[in-house]
Amino acid sequence: MRKQRSYSVEFKRQVVEELLSGVSSAAQLSRRHQMSPGLLYHWKRQYVKGAYENEPTQEAALEERVRQLEQMLGKVVLENEFLKKAVKKSLEESRKKESFLPTIDITCKASKGGVNS
């Protein structure tokens, strides 16, 4: 069983800054340092929040906000499609039910020999 590694704040900040600068991709960094790309993205989220003795960067903070908004938009689109399908199915079922009901002609015509004549 492998022992869990511990990384210094300085190392995390250095790796994240290299990732954000675009010098190296997440795949390259994860291979070079033998770590998962998920860990790099976790560090990136923490870096954006200023967790590594740095000022939160405006660009990184905006990228994080865009990512959050895109996730919310995707969720809303899925919910919207689901609701559209549910309403369509409900309308189809109600039309089917209506077609099986007997129809009654409600219009009454007054006869010449009616009660009040």
Secondary structure, DSSP 8 states (H G I E B T S, - for coil): --------HHHHHHHHHHHHHTSS-HHHHHHHHT--HHHHHHHHHHHHTTTTSS---HHHHHHHHHHHHHHHHHHHHHHHHHHHHHHHHHHHHHHHHHHHS----------TT-TT-
